[in-house]
Amino acid sequence: MYKFENPIGRQPDYIVFDDKQEIAIIASTDDVLWVNIKKKIEIDIDEQYLLGDIKSLKKVKNKFYVLANKYQRKLGYFLLELD
C-alpha cells in the first residue's frame, strides 16, 4: 500500500503505470502526481509545470505524456513529455 504525501483534490480520473509497475502518474482534472512507488518519491507535476485542466495521460515506450488545456494560466492544448 502507498500513502500519498501530496493530496489529490478529488478522486483520480487517470492512472498510468510503467511496465514494471514501479512508477505511476496519477491525475484528476486539476492535479497530477508522478510517483515512484519503490523509492517512495512524489513530484507534484501540476504545481511544478503549472498545468491545469488535465485531459489525458498516456505511456508510450518509456515516456509518459500529459495532455492539458491550461499552462501558466494560458488556454490551449499543451503536451508534457516525461521520462
PDB file of N, CA, C and O in Angstrom, chain B, residues numbered from 101:
ATOM      1  N   MET B 101       0.836  -1.161   0.000  1.00  0.00           N
ATOM      2  CA  MET B 101       0.000   0.000   0.000  1.00  0.00           C
ATOM      3  C   MET B 101       0.894   1.242   0.000  1.00  0.00           C
ATOM      4  O   MET B 101       1.951   1.264   0.630  1.00  0.00           O
ATOM      5  N   TYR B 102       0.451   2.264  -0.712  1.00  0.00           N
ATOM      6  CA  TYR B 102       1.209   3.509  -0.814  1.00  0.00           C
ATOM      7  C   TYR B 102       0.380   4.648  -0.250  1.00  0.00           C
ATOM      8  O   TYR B 102      -0.791   4.800  -0.596  1.00  0.00           O
ATOM      9  N   LYS B 103       0.986   5.449   0.620  1.00  0.00           N
ATOM     10  CA  LYS B 103       0.302   6.609   1.192  1.00  0.00           C
ATOM     11  C   LYS B 103       0.857   7.870   0.533  1.00  0.00           C
ATOM     12  O   LYS B 103       2.064   8.107   0.556  1.00  0.00           O
ATOM     13  N   PHE B 104      -0.033   8.680  -0.056  1.00  0.00           N
ATOM     14  CA  PHE B 104       0.374   9.898  -0.748  1.00  0.00           C
ATOM     15  C   PHE B 104       0.831  10.981   0.214  1.00  0.00           C
ATOM     16  O   PHE B 104       0.233  11.183   1.271  1.00  0.00           O
ATOM     17  N   GLU B 105       1.902  11.679  -0.164  1.00  0.00           N
ATOM     18  CA  GLU B 105       2.366  12.845   0.595  1.00  0.00           C
ATOM     19  C   GLU B 105       1.608  14.090   0.156  1.00  0.00           C
ATOM     20  O   GLU B 105       1.266  14.938   0.980  1.00  0.00           O
ATOM     21  N   ASN B 106       1.345  14.199  -1.148  1.00  0.00           N
ATOM     22  CA  ASN B 106       0.612  15.334  -1.711  1.00  0.00           C
ATOM     23  C   ASN B 106      -0.837  14.904  -1.932  1.00  0.00           C
ATOM     24  O   ASN B 106      -1.085  13.914  -2.620  1.00  0.00           O
ATOM     25  N   PRO B 107      -1.783  15.624  -1.365  1.00  0.00           N
ATOM     26  CA  PRO B 107      -3.177  15.221  -1.563  1.00  0.00           C
ATOM     27  C   PRO B 107      -3.658  15.519  -2.982  1.00  0.00           C
ATOM     28  O   PRO B 107      -3.271  16.518  -3.588  1.00  0.00           O
ATOM     29  N   ILE B 108      -4.497  14.645  -3.489  1.00  0.00           N
ATOM     30  CA  ILE B 108      -5.180  14.885  -4.753  1.00  0.00           C
ATOM     31  C   ILE B 108      -6.544  15.435  -4.367  1.00  0.00           C
ATOM     32  O   ILE B 108      -7.241  14.855  -3.534  1.00  0.00           O
ATOM     33  N   GLY B 109      -6.921  16.546  -4.970  1.00  0.00           N
ATOM     34  CA  GLY B 109      -8.131  17.256  -4.576  1.00  0.00           C
ATOM     35  C   GLY B 109      -9.408  16.436  -4.635  1.00  0.00           C
ATOM     36  O   GLY B 109     -10.346  16.699  -3.883  1.00  0.00           O
ATOM     37  N   ARG B 110      -9.456  15.450  -5.516  1.00  0.00           N
ATOM     38  CA  ARG B 110     -10.641  14.611  -5.639  1.00  0.00           C
ATOM     39  C   ARG B 110     -10.232  13.252  -6.178  1.00  0.00           C
ATOM     40  O   ARG B 110      -9.049  12.985  -6.386  1.00  0.00           O
ATOM     41  N   GLN B 111     -11.213  12.400  -6.400  1.00  0.00           N
ATOM     42  CA  GLN B 111     -10.948  11.058  -6.918  1.00  0.00           C
ATOM     43  C   GLN B 111     -10.186  11.139  -8.237  1.00  0.00           C
ATOM     44  O   GLN B 111     -10.597  11.887  -9.125  1.00  0.00           O
ATOM     45  N   PRO B 112      -9.090  10.394  -8.396  1.00  0.00           N
ATOM     46  CA  PRO B 112      -8.334  10.436  -9.653  1.00  0.00           C
ATOM     47  C   PRO B 112      -9.165   9.969 -10.848  1.00  0.00           C
ATOM     48  O   PRO B 112      -9.949   9.026 -10.751  1.00  0.00           O
ATOM     49  N   ASP B 113      -8.974  10.647 -11.966  1.00  0.00           N
ATOM     50  CA  ASP B 113      -9.625  10.267 -13.215  1.00  0.00           C
ATOM     51  C   ASP B 113      -8.725   9.387 -14.072  1.00  0.00           C
ATOM     52  O   ASP B 113      -9.211   8.610 -14.894  1.00  0.00           O
ATOM     53  N   TYR B 114      -7.413   9.508 -13.882  1.00  0.00           N
ATOM     54  CA  TYR B 114      -6.448   8.809 -14.734  1.00  0.00           C
ATOM     55  C   TYR B 114      -5.343   8.210 -13.873  1.00  0.00           C
ATOM     56  O   TYR B 114      -4.947   8.781 -12.857  1.00  0.00           O
ATOM     57  N   ILE B 115      -4.854   7.046 -14.300  1.00  0.00           N
ATOM     58  CA  ILE B 115      -3.653   6.459 -13.694  1.00  0.00           C
ATOM     59  C   ILE B 115      -2.962   5.619 -14.769  1.00  0.00           C
ATOM     60  O   ILE B 115      -3.600   4.837 -15.473  1.00  0.00           O
ATOM     61  N   VAL B 116      -1.637   5.798 -14.879  1.00  0.00           N
ATOM     62  CA  VAL B 116      -0.842   5.066 -15.861  1.00  0.00           C
ATOM     63  C   VAL B 116       0.429   4.591 -15.156  1.00  0.00           C
ATOM     64  O   VAL B 116       1.108   5.372 -14.490  1.00  0.00           O
ATOM     65  N   PHE B 117       0.739   3.306 -15.309  1.00  0.00           N
ATOM     66  CA  PHE B 117       1.938   2.714 -14.719  1.00  0.00           C
ATOM     67  C   PHE B 117       2.974   2.420 -15.796  1.00  0.00           C
ATOM     68  O   PHE B 117       2.644   2.262 -16.972  1.00  0.00           O
ATOM     69  N   ASP B 118       4.244   2.348 -15.366  1.00  0.00           N
ATOM     70  CA  ASP B 118       5.279   1.859 -16.275  1.00  0.00           C
ATOM     71  C   ASP B 118       5.177   0.340 -16.343  1.00  0.00           C
ATOM     72  O   ASP B 118       4.348  -0.254 -15.654  1.00  0.00           O
ATOM     73  N   ASP B 119       6.007  -0.294 -17.162  1.00  0.00           N
ATOM     74  CA  ASP B 119       5.920  -1.738 -17.370  1.00  0.00           C
ATOM     75  C   ASP B 119       6.214  -2.550 -16.110  1.00  0.00           C
ATOM     76  O   ASP B 119       5.659  -3.634 -15.930  1.00  0.00           O
ATOM     77  N   LYS B 120       7.080  -2.036 -15.241  1.00  0.00           N
ATOM     78  CA  LYS B 120       7.430  -2.735 -14.006  1.00  0.00           C
ATOM     79  C   LYS B 120       6.488  -2.404 -12.854  1.00  0.00           C
ATOM     80  O   LYS B 120       6.611  -2.979 -11.773  1.00  0.00           O
ATOM     81  N   GLN B 121       5.561  -1.498 -13.069  1.00  0.00           N
ATOM     82  CA  GLN B 121       4.613  -1.009 -12.075  1.00  0.00           C
ATOM     83  C   GLN B 121       5.319  -0.443 -10.840  1.00  0.00           C
ATOM     84  O   GLN B 121       4.868  -0.623  -9.708  1.00  0.00           O
ATOM     85  N   GLU B 122       6.431   0.243 -11.087  1.00  0.00           N
ATOM     86  CA  GLU B 122       7.161   0.930 -10.025  1.00  0.00           C
ATOM     87  C   GLU B 122       6.898   2.433 -10.069  1.00  0.00           C
ATOM     88  O   GLU B 122       6.968   3.111  -9.043  1.00  0.00           O
ATOM     89  N   ILE B 123       6.598   2.947 -11.249  1.00  0.00           N
ATOM     90  CA  ILE B 123       6.369   4.379 -11.438  1.00  0.00           C
ATOM     91  C   ILE B 123       4.973   4.565 -12.019  1.00  0.00           C
ATOM     92  O   ILE B 123       4.550   3.837 -12.917  1.00  0.00           O
ATOM     93  N   ALA B 124       4.268   5.564 -11.482  1.00  0.00           N
ATOM     94  CA  ALA B 124       2.916   5.837 -11.963  1.00  0.00           C
ATOM     95  C   ALA B 124       2.697   7.336 -12.045  1.00  0.00           C
ATOM     96  O   ALA B 124       3.315   8.115 -11.319  1.00  0.00           O
ATOM     97  N   ILE B 125       1.810   7.720 -12.938  1.00  0.00           N
ATOM     98  CA  ILE B 125       1.303   9.087 -12.959  1.00  0.00           C
ATOM     99  C   ILE B 125      -0.185   8.976 -12.663  1.00  0.00           C
ATOM    100  O   ILE B 125      -0.914   8.232 -13.319  1.00  0.00           O
ATOM    101  N   ILE B 126      -0.614   9.728 -11.667  1.00  0.00           N
ATOM    102  CA  ILE B 126      -1.989   9.705 -11.196  1.00  0.00           C
ATOM    103  C   ILE B 126      -2.529  11.114 -11.335  1.00  0.00           C
ATOM    104  O   ILE B 126      -1.865  12.075 -10.946  1.00  0.00           O
ATOM    105  N   ALA B 127      -3.742  11.249 -11.893  1.00  0.00           N
ATOM    106  CA  ALA B 127      -4.249  12.598 -12.149  1.00  0.00           C
ATOM    107  C   ALA B 127      -5.761  12.682 -12.007  1.00  0.00           C
ATOM    108  O   ALA B 127      -6.494  11.731 -12.281  1.00  0.00           O
ATOM    109  N   SER B 128      -6.196  13.856 -11.569  1.00  0.00           N
ATOM    110  CA  SER B 128      -7.582  14.281 -11.703  1.00  0.00           C
ATOM    111  C   SER B 128      -7.532  15.441 -12.699  1.00  0.00           C
ATOM    112  O   SER B 128      -6.479  15.693 -13.283  1.00  0.00           O
ATOM    113  N   THR B 129      -8.614  16.132 -12.900  1.00  0.00           N
ATOM    114  CA  THR B 129      -8.569  17.234 -13.865  1.00  0.00           C
ATOM    115  C   THR B 129      -7.691  18.381 -13.393  1.00  0.00           C
ATOM    116  O   THR B 129      -7.211  19.168 -14.209  1.00  0.00           O
ATOM    117  N   ASP B 130      -7.475  18.489 -12.080  1.00  0.00           N
ATOM    118  CA  ASP B 130      -6.694  19.613 -11.541  1.00  0.00           C
ATOM    119  C   ASP B 130      -5.337  19.230 -10.972  1.00  0.00           C
ATOM    120  O   ASP B 130      -4.484  20.099 -10.793  1.00  0.00           O
ATOM    121  N   ASP B 131      -5.116  17.960 -10.684  1.00  0.00           N
ATOM    122  CA  ASP B 131      -3.887  17.527 -10.019  1.00  0.00           C
ATOM    123  C   ASP B 131      -3.209  16.414 -10.805  1.00  0.00           C
ATOM    124  O   ASP B 131      -3.870  15.539 -11.365  1.00  0.00           O
ATOM    125  N   VAL B 132      -1.864  16.461 -10.839  1.00  0.00           N
ATOM    126  CA  VAL B 132      -1.073  15.396 -11.467  1.00  0.00           C
ATOM    127  C   VAL B 132       0.094  15.072 -10.551  1.00  0.00           C
ATOM    128  O   VAL B 132       0.863  15.958 -10.179  1.00  0.00           O
ATOM    129  N   LEU B 133       0.228  13.797 -10.186  1.00  0.00           N
ATOM    130  CA  LEU B 133       1.348  13.350  -9.368  1.00  0.00           C
ATOM    131  C   LEU B 133       2.147  12.292 -10.112  1.00  0.00           C
ATOM    132  O   LEU B 133       1.578  11.357 -10.676  1.00  0.00           O
ATOM    133  N   TRP B 134       3.464  12.441 -10.112  1.00  0.00           N
ATOM    134  CA  TRP B 134       4.381  11.414 -10.588  1.00  0.00           C
ATOM    135  C   TRP B 134       4.856  10.705  -9.339  1.00  0.00           C
ATOM    136  O   TRP B 134       5.344  11.355  -8.415  1.00  0.00           O
ATOM    137  N   VAL B 135       4.725   9.382  -9.283  1.00  0.00           N
ATOM    138  CA  VAL B 135       5.043   8.631  -8.068  1.00  0.00           C
ATOM    139  C   VAL B 135       5.970   7.478  -8.400  1.00  0.00           C
ATOM    140  O   VAL B 135       5.671   6.664  -9.273  1.00  0.00           O
ATOM    141  N   ASN B 136       7.111   7.409  -7.694  1.00  0.00           N
ATOM    142  CA  ASN B 136       7.965   6.232  -7.734  1.00  0.00           C
ATOM    143  C   ASN B 136       7.609   5.432  -6.491  1.00  0.00           C
ATOM    144  O   ASN B 136       8.040   5.767  -5.388  1.00  0.00           O
ATOM    145  N   ILE B 137       6.827   4.382  -6.666  1.00  0.00           N
ATOM    146  CA  ILE B 137       6.317   3.604  -5.541  1.00  0.00           C
ATOM    147  C   ILE B 137       7.437   2.879  -4.820  1.00  0.00           C
ATOM    148  O   ILE B 137       7.418   2.779  -3.594  1.00  0.00           O
ATOM    149  N   LYS B 138       8.409   2.372  -5.559  1.00  0.00           N
ATOM    150  CA  LYS B 138       9.508   1.610  -4.960  1.00  0.00           C
ATOM    151  C   LYS B 138      10.383   2.497  -4.061  1.00  0.00           C
ATOM    152  O   LYS B 138      10.734   2.101  -2.950  1.00  0.00           O
ATOM    153  N   LYS B 139      10.734   3.700  -4.545  1.00  0.00           N
ATOM    154  CA  LYS B 139      11.603   4.604  -3.786  1.00  0.00           C
ATOM    155  C   LYS B 139      10.825   5.597  -2.918  1.00  0.00           C
ATOM    156  O   LYS B 139      11.420   6.365  -2.162  1.00  0.00           O
ATOM    157  N   LYS B 140       9.487   5.579  -3.031  1.00  0.00           N
ATOM    158  CA  LYS B 140       8.605   6.475  -2.271  1.00  0.00           C
ATOM    159  C   LYS B 140       8.938   7.950  -2.512  1.00  0.00           C
ATOM    160  O   LYS B 140       9.134   8.735  -1.583  1.00  0.00           O
ATOM    161  N   ILE B 141       8.993   8.287  -3.804  1.00  0.00           N
ATOM    162  CA  ILE B 141       9.255   9.663  -4.228  1.00  0.00           C
ATOM    163  C   ILE B 141       8.030  10.169  -4.978  1.00  0.00           C
ATOM    164  O   ILE B 141       7.481   9.474  -5.833  1.00  0.00           O
ATOM    165  N   GLU B 142       7.608  11.393  -4.647  1.00  0.00           N
ATOM    166  CA  GLU B 142       6.478  12.015  -5.336  1.00  0.00           C
ATOM    167  C   GLU B 142       6.882  13.366  -5.897  1.00  0.00           C
ATOM    168  O   GLU B 142       7.623  14.118  -5.264  1.00  0.00           O
ATOM    169  N   ILE B 143       6.391  13.665  -7.081  1.00  0.00           N
ATOM    170  CA  ILE B 143       6.579  15.000  -7.661  1.00  0.00           C
ATOM    171  C   ILE B 143       5.202  15.509  -8.076  1.00  0.00           C
ATOM    172  O   ILE B 143       4.474  14.834  -8.804  1.00  0.00           O
ATOM    173  N   ASP B 144       4.859  16.695  -7.609  1.00  0.00           N
ATOM    174  CA  ASP B 144       3.584  17.313  -7.947  1.00  0.00           C
ATOM    175  C   ASP B 144       3.751  18.007  -9.303  1.00  0.00           C
ATOM    176  O   ASP B 144       4.192  19.154  -9.373  1.00  0.00           O
ATOM    177  N   ILE B 145       3.396  17.303 -10.368  1.00  0.00           N
ATOM    178  CA  ILE B 145       3.634  17.768 -11.734  1.00  0.00           C
ATOM    179  C   ILE B 145       2.856  19.039 -12.058  1.00  0.00           C
ATOM    180  O   ILE B 145       3.400  19.961 -12.667  1.00  0.00           O
ATOM    181  N   ASP B 146       1.595  19.094 -11.657  1.00  0.00           N
ATOM    182  CA  ASP B 146       0.798  20.283 -11.987  1.00  0.00           C
ATOM    183  C   ASP B 146       1.355  21.536 -11.323  1.00  0.00           C
ATOM    184  O   ASP B 146       1.291  22.622 -11.897  1.00  0.00           O
ATOM    185  N   GLU B 147       1.895  21.395 -10.131  1.00  0.00           N
ATOM    186  CA  GLU B 147       2.487  22.546  -9.441  1.00  0.00           C
ATOM    187  C   GLU B 147       3.835  22.925 -10.048  1.00  0.00           C
ATOM    188  O   GLU B 147       4.126  24.108 -10.222  1.00  0.00           O
ATOM    189  N   GLN B 148       4.646  21.942 -10.367  1.00  0.00           N
ATOM    190  CA  GLN B 148       5.970  22.208 -10.918  1.00  0.00           C
ATOM    191  C   GLN B 148       5.898  22.805 -12.324  1.00  0.00           C
ATOM    192  O   GLN B 148       6.677  23.700 -12.652  1.00  0.00           O
ATOM    193  N   TYR B 149       4.972  22.320 -13.161  1.00  0.00           N
ATOM    194  CA  TYR B 149       4.878  22.785 -14.545  1.00  0.00           C
ATOM    195  C   TYR B 149       3.708  23.732 -14.794  1.00  0.00           C
ATOM    196  O   TYR B 149       3.495  24.171 -15.924  1.00  0.00           O
ATOM    197  N   LEU B 150       2.950  24.050 -13.744  1.00  0.00           N
ATOM    198  CA  LEU B 150       1.807  24.977 -13.825  1.00  0.00           C
ATOM    199  C   LEU B 150       0.764  24.520 -14.842  1.00  0.00           C
ATOM    200  O   LEU B 150       0.295  25.308 -15.663  1.00  0.00           O
ATOM    201  N   LEU B 151       0.408  23.233 -14.777  1.00  0.00           N
ATOM    202  CA  LEU B 151      -0.592  22.657 -15.659  1.00  0.00           C
ATOM    203  C   LEU B 151      -1.958  22.646 -14.989  1.00  0.00           C
ATOM    204  O   LEU B 151      -2.053  22.629 -13.762  1.00  0.00           O
ATOM    205  N   GLY B 152      -3.003  22.657 -15.785  1.00  0.00           N
ATOM    206  CA  GLY B 152      -4.363  22.550 -15.280  1.00  0.00           C
ATOM    207  C   GLY B 152      -5.277  21.981 -16.339  1.00  0.00           C
ATOM    208  O   GLY B 152      -4.897  21.850 -17.502  1.00  0.00           O
ATOM    209  N   ASP B 153      -6.475  21.645 -15.930  1.00  0.00           N
ATOM    210  CA  ASP B 153      -7.491  21.080 -16.810  1.00  0.00           C
ATOM    211  C   ASP B 153      -6.919  19.897 -17.594  1.00  0.00           C
ATOM    212  O   ASP B 153      -6.862  19.915 -18.823  1.00  0.00           O
ATOM    213  N   ILE B 154      -6.500  18.875 -16.857  1.00  0.00           N
ATOM    214  CA  ILE B 154      -5.870  17.685 -17.433  1.00  0.00           C
ATOM    215  C   ILE B 154      -6.900  16.897 -18.233  1.00  0.00           C
ATOM    216  O   ILE B 154      -8.005  16.638 -17.756  1.00  0.00           O
ATOM    217  N   LYS B 155      -6.532  16.524 -19.439  1.00  0.00           N
ATOM    218  CA  LYS B 155      -7.445  15.818 -20.330  1.00  0.00           C
ATOM    219  C   LYS B 155      -7.088  14.360 -20.553  1.00  0.00           C
ATOM    220  O   LYS B 155      -7.974  13.545 -20.811  1.00  0.00           O
ATOM    221  N   SER B 156      -5.792  14.004 -20.458  1.00  0.00           N
ATOM    222  CA  SER B 156      -5.422  12.626 -20.748  1.00  0.00           C
ATOM    223  C   SER B 156      -4.010  12.325 -20.253  1.00  0.00           C
ATOM    224  O   SER B 156      -3.166  13.216 -20.166  1.00  0.00           O
ATOM    225  N   LEU B 157      -3.769  11.061 -19.933  1.00  0.00           N
ATOM    226  CA  LEU B 157      -2.429  10.536 -19.622  1.00  0.00           C
ATOM    227  C   LEU B 157      -2.182   9.365 -20.556  1.00  0.00           C
ATOM    228  O   LEU B 157      -3.106   8.629 -20.906  1.00  0.00           O
ATOM    229  N   LYS B 158      -0.941   9.200 -20.954  1.00  0.00           N
ATOM    230  CA  LYS B 158      -0.595   8.103 -21.858  1.00  0.00           C
ATOM    231  C   LYS B 158       0.858   7.711 -21.617  1.00  0.00           C
ATOM    232  O   LYS B 158       1.691   8.566 -21.317  1.00  0.00           O
ATOM    233  N   LYS B 159       1.166   6.420 -21.748  1.00  0.00           N
ATOM    234  CA  LYS B 159       2.542   5.943 -21.696  1.00  0.00           C
ATOM    235  C   LYS B 159       2.849   5.299 -23.039  1.00  0.00           C
ATOM    236  O   LYS B 159       2.128   4.406 -23.483  1.00  0.00           O
ATOM    237  N   VAL B 160       3.911   5.749 -23.680  1.00  0.00           N
ATOM    238  CA  VAL B 160       4.363   5.186 -24.946  1.00  0.00           C
ATOM    239  C   VAL B 160       5.843   4.869 -24.792  1.00  0.00           C
ATOM    240  O   VAL B 160       6.665   5.750 -24.542  1.00  0.00           O
ATOM    241  N   LYS B 161       6.161   3.590 -24.949  1.00  0.00           N
ATOM    242  CA  LYS B 161       7.511   3.092 -24.722  1.00  0.00           C
ATOM    243  C   LYS B 161       7.962   3.480 -23.323  1.00  0.00           C
ATOM    244  O   LYS B 161       7.339   3.039 -22.358  1.00  0.00           O
ATOM    245  N   ASN B 162       9.004   4.278 -23.161  1.00  0.00           N
ATOM    246  CA  ASN B 162       9.493   4.634 -21.819  1.00  0.00           C
ATOM    247  C   ASN B 162       9.160   6.064 -21.428  1.00  0.00           C
ATOM    248  O   ASN B 162       9.810   6.632 -20.550  1.00  0.00           O
ATOM    249  N   LYS B 163       8.163   6.650 -22.063  1.00  0.00           N
ATOM    250  CA  LYS B 163       7.818   8.048 -21.766  1.00  0.00           C
ATOM    251  C   LYS B 163       6.351   8.165 -21.375  1.00  0.00           C
ATOM    252  O   LYS B 163       5.488   7.437 -21.865  1.00  0.00           O
ATOM    253  N   PHE B 164       6.102   9.110 -20.473  1.00  0.00           N
ATOM    254  CA  PHE B 164       4.742   9.448 -20.083  1.00  0.00           C
ATOM    255  C   PHE B 164       4.370  10.767 -20.746  1.00  0.00           C
ATOM    256  O   PHE B 164       5.213  11.647 -20.914  1.00  0.00           O
ATOM    257  N   TYR B 165       3.107  10.895 -21.118  1.00  0.00           N
ATOM    258  CA  TYR B 165       2.605  12.120 -21.734  1.00  0.00           C
ATOM    259  C   TYR B 165       1.381  12.605 -20.961  1.00  0.00           C
ATOM    260  O   TYR B 165       0.502  11.818 -20.611  1.00  0.00           O
ATOM    261  N   VAL B 166       1.336  13.913 -20.700  1.00  0.00           N
ATOM    262  CA  VAL B 166       0.205  14.540 -20.031  1.00  0.00           C
ATOM    263  C   VAL B 166      -0.353  15.598 -20.985  1.00  0.00           C
ATOM    264  O   VAL B 166       0.365  16.505 -21.407  1.00  0.00           O
ATOM    265  N   LEU B 167      -1.622  15.474 -21.316  1.00  0.00           N
ATOM    266  CA  LEU B 167      -2.294  16.452 -22.165  1.00  0.00           C
ATOM    267  C   LEU B 167      -3.144  17.353 -21.272  1.00  0.00           C
ATOM    268  O   LEU B 167      -3.970  16.872 -20.496  1.00  0.00           O
ATOM    269  N   ALA B 168      -2.934  18.654 -21.388  1.00  0.00           N
ATOM    270  CA  ALA B 168      -3.650  19.617 -20.558  1.00  0.00           C
ATOM    271  C   ALA B 168      -4.159  20.772 -21.412  1.00  0.00           C
ATOM    272  O   ALA B 168      -3.641  21.037 -22.496  1.00  0.00           O
ATOM    273  N   ASN B 169      -5.187  21.455 -20.900  1.00  0.00           N
ATOM    274  CA  ASN B 169      -5.723  22.626 -21.602  1.00  0.00           C
ATOM    275  C   ASN B 169      -5.253  23.936 -20.994  1.00  0.00           C
ATOM    276  O   ASN B 169      -5.539  25.003 -21.537  1.00  0.00           O
ATOM    277  N   LYS B 170      -4.533  23.877 -19.873  1.00  0.00           N
ATOM    278  CA  LYS B 170      -4.013  25.109 -19.268  1.00  0.00           C
ATOM    279  C   LYS B 170      -2.538  24.940 -18.946  1.00  0.00           C
ATOM    280  O   LYS B 170      -2.107  23.904 -18.439  1.00  0.00           O
ATOM    281  N   TYR B 171      -1.780  25.976 -19.250  1.00  0.00           N
ATOM    282  CA  TYR B 171      -0.356  26.037 -18.917  1.00  0.00           C
ATOM    283  C   TYR B 171      -0.035  27.486 -18.589  1.00  0.00           C
ATOM    284  O   TYR B 171      -0.243  28.379 -19.411  1.00  0.00           O
ATOM    285  N   GLN B 172       0.469  27.711 -17.392  1.00  0.00           N
ATOM    286  CA  GLN B 172       0.780  29.065 -16.913  1.00  0.00           C
ATOM    287  C   GLN B 172      -0.399  30.013 -17.144  1.00  0.00           C
ATOM    288  O   GLN B 172      -0.224  31.140 -17.608  1.00  0.00           O
ATOM    289  N   ARG B 173      -1.595  29.539 -16.813  1.00  0.00           N
ATOM    290  CA  ARG B 173      -2.851  30.305 -16.916  1.00  0.00           C
ATOM    291  C   ARG B 173      -3.257  30.641 -18.342  1.00  0.00           C
ATOM    292  O   ARG B 173      -4.143  31.470 -18.551  1.00  0.00           O
ATOM    293  N   LYS B 174      -2.628  30.016 -19.319  1.00  0.00           N
ATOM    294  CA  LYS B 174      -2.995  30.216 -20.722  1.00  0.00           C
ATOM    295  C   LYS B 174      -3.824  29.018 -21.180  1.00  0.00           C
ATOM    296  O   LYS B 174      -3.552  27.881 -20.795  1.00  0.00           O
ATOM    297  N   LEU B 175      -4.834  29.281 -22.002  1.00  0.00           N
ATOM    298  CA  LEU B 175      -5.668  28.218 -22.550  1.00  0.00           C
ATOM    299  C   LEU B 175      -5.113  27.745 -23.885  1.00  0.00           C
ATOM    300  O   LEU B 175      -4.586  28.535 -24.669  1.00  0.00           O
ATOM    301  N   GLY B 176      -5.237  26.453 -24.130  1.00  0.00           N
ATOM    302  CA  GLY B 176      -4.771  25.875 -25.377  1.00  0.00           C
ATOM    303  C   GLY B 176      -4.633  24.375 -25.218  1.00  0.00           C
ATOM    304  O   GLY B 176      -5.244  23.790 -24.324  1.00  0.00           O
ATOM    305  N   TYR B 177      -3.847  23.748 -26.065  1.00  0.00           N
ATOM    306  CA  TYR B 177      -3.529  22.331 -25.964  1.00  0.00           C
ATOM    307  C   TYR B 177      -2.044  22.220 -25.665  1.00  0.00           C
ATOM    308  O   TYR B 177      -1.208  22.691 -26.435  1.00  0.00           O
ATOM    309  N   PHE B 178      -1.724  21.590 -24.536  1.00  0.00           N
ATOM    310  CA  PHE B 178      -0.330  21.506 -24.098  1.00  0.00           C
ATOM    311  C   PHE B 178       0.000  20.050 -23.806  1.00  0.00           C
ATOM    312  O   PHE B 178      -0.747  19.370 -23.102  1.00  0.00           O
ATOM    313  N   LEU B 179       1.105  19.574 -24.339  1.00  0.00           N
ATOM    314  CA  LEU B 179       1.533  18.199 -24.165  1.00  0.00           C
ATOM    315  C   LEU B 179       2.873  18.186 -23.435  1.00  0.00           C
ATOM    316  O   LEU B 179       3.861  18.743 -23.913  1.00  0.00           O
ATOM    317  N   LEU B 180       2.890  17.546 -22.280  1.00  0.00           N
ATOM    318  CA  LEU B 180       4.108  17.436 -21.476  1.00  0.00           C
ATOM    319  C   LEU B 180       4.640  16.020 -21.618  1.00  0.00           C
ATOM    320  O   LEU B 180       3.904  15.053 -21.423  1.00  0.00           O
ATOM    321  N   GLU B 181       5.934  15.894 -21.962  1.00  0.00           N
ATOM    322  CA  GLU B 181       6.593  14.602 -22.104  1.00  0.00           C
ATOM    323  C   GLU B 181       7.518  14.399 -20.922  1.00  0.00           C
ATOM    324  O   GLU B 181       8.335  15.267 -20.616  1.00  0.00           O
ATOM    325  N   LEU B 182       7.395  13.247 -20.244  1.00  0.00           N
ATOM    326  CA  LEU B 182       8.225  12.934 -19.084  1.00  0.00           C
ATOM    327  C   LEU B 182       8.919  11.605 -19.292  1.00  0.00           C
ATOM    328  O   LEU B 182       8.310  10.658 -19.791  1.00  0.00           O
ATOM    329  N   ASP B 183      10.192  11.519 -18.914  1.00  0.00           N
ATOM    330  CA  ASP B 183      10.927  10.244 -18.967  1.00  0.00           C
ATOM    331  C   ASP B 183      10.570   9.402 -17.764  1.00  0.00           C
ATOM    332  O   ASP B 183      11.078   8.291 -17.616  1.00  0.00           O
TER     333      ASP B 183
END
